[in-house]
Structures are given as C-alpha cells and as structure tokens.
Amino acid sequence: MDLLGKYPILSDQVSREELVKILALLEETLRNNIDGDVVELGCYVGTTTIFLRRILNQRGSDKVLHAYDSFAGLPPKTSEDASPAGEQFKAGELLAQKSVFIKHFKQAGLQLPVMHKAWFSELAPNDMPEKIAFAFLDGDFYGSIHDSLKLVWPRLTEGAVVIVDDYQSEALPGAKRAVDEWIKTHPARLQIATSLAILRP
C-alpha cells in the first residue's frame, strides 16, 4: 500500500497489517461503485480516518466521510467485556480530545470529515448518512460495537462492507461477543483477517 509507505501511522491502536486490509476493502468498495458514504465509529486521534480520507482523495471519490467519537475516552465496561488480559482498558482510557483529531487533519492538509461528538448510545438513526457503503467500527467494548451495528445496519446498501476491529483481541472480548450475537439475527458473511471481522450482509 503506497500510502502506508509514504505517511506515518499516528498511533499504536491500529497495526500496519490492519490498515492495509481496511484500506484495501475501501478501495474494493470504490472500484465496485457501491452506493453510499463512509463511516468510522471510534476514531481516537484520527489514524484510520486520515488514511480513509487519503484513499477517497486518491480515487477522486465524492463519498462523504463521517467520523464518530465521544472524545472522552472509553465508556465503562460491562460483564461482556471482562478479561484478565484487558485490565488496562478502563473508563476514560484512550481519551483523545477533538482538538487533537482536528490538528492531525490540519497538519496532513486534509479536509475534515463530518464530525459527530457523542457516545454511540446517544446517537439516533438520523445521525447516520442515509446510505452507507463502508463502515469501520472501532468501539472496543460490547455495548459500543452493538450500538454501532444497530446504527449502521439499516443504512447499508447492496454490496456494503462492515469492518469491526478487535474481533480477535483477547483483551477486548466484548467486540467478538457483540458481532457473534448480531449475526445470529442479522445474517452476514463473516471473514476474519488479523484482528478484524469483515461482515458482508
């Protein structure tokens, strides 16, 4: 991926291998002319968001990029998130201020996405674009991933792809639990790549 060779990865919350897969799936979405916009729920300091923007620019796409985050760190865990390997993930951890996210976009000389500052549980259906072609969900915890799936699923267009981070993470088991429960009642093809769950309804 030429962009990853040219630009730095801003945080250690996403690996190069994961970014390669995420960006390849966005490029596939664009090549296939899938209808709808691009959403990221859980953007932290903007690492993935910036690369999504670069791909959209590189391909001359007019898809609107939406970024959602509390900008207040992680929410409290629920019982579904319990893991001895994930003791470091506590409420308020991974806090990145909105101003830091904006600064990184400005430093990169890129157009900001449409920004939505809220807990995912506070978002309403009309906070989503009418049509979604590509969704990257990085909410870490069970409740956040469940809320994200509930928001994006009704807006997915034919051929859309949903990527959920941390599906294979021992430290963040809630992400896998949320996905596994969701696809029991919302059929989708599931592919696993690195720590990512790739869902195609």
Secondary structure, 3 states (H helix, E strand, C coil): CHHHHHCCCCCCCCCHHHHHHHHHHHHHHHHCCCCCEEEEECCCCCHHHHHHHHHHHHCCCCCCEEEEECCCCCCCCCHHHCCHHHCCCCCCCCCCCHHHHHHHHHHHCCCCCEEEECCHHHCCHHHCCCCEEEEEECCCCHHHHHHHHHHHHHHEEEEEEEEECCCCCCCCHHHHHHHHHHHHHCCCEEEEECCEEEEEC
